[in-house]
Amino acid sequence: SAALTLRTQVTVDQVSQGKLVFAVGVGSCYGIDSETGEPVWKRAVGRNPPFAPIPVDAAEPSLLIFHTDTNELLLLSQKQGELLWRQRIPSRPSGPPLIFQQQIYLTTENGELWKISVGSGEAISRVTFKQPVVGPPAITRDEPKYMVIAGDQSLLYTLSISPLECVAVSYVEHRL
């Protein structure tokens, strides 16, 4: 396979600084040297992922991706693309996750919000809604103890962060 990247270096003898950029194409995620444009690693992730790779601060610099063929959330090492952990998610994510206080909050197309540990990939809790929800949730500004998530039609849900549970439902005329 070939990775198509734009090279902007002036000379051909440019030395890599070890910094990578990440790209998704033809069913794979690539770690590409930002100086030379050379592919460093490649990992299959399936076609049409629900969100772009997300850099994550974990025990080591990591990258969060969703593998569409296996329905798994994966955390990869940024340097080598090695698998750090995987978490099976039965339904496709409905948008990118929110990463807050070393937790991943991921909405799914079947109306769930998952809370997953960045460090271990363990599913900590899950809330199921009566209608589809659209992610990512938003953290409230006044008190970072709550988050808000939009339902598909007419409802906004307010959830406490710890423990993850719905504390209020508001009727707001909207349709996503």
Salt bridges, closest charged atoms under 4 A:
GLU38 OE2 - ARG7 NH2 2.15
GLU72 OE1 - ARG86 NH1 2.91
GLU109 OE2 - ARG92 NE 3.87
GLU112 OE2 - ARG126 NH1 3.69
GLU143 OE1 - LYS145 NZ 2.95
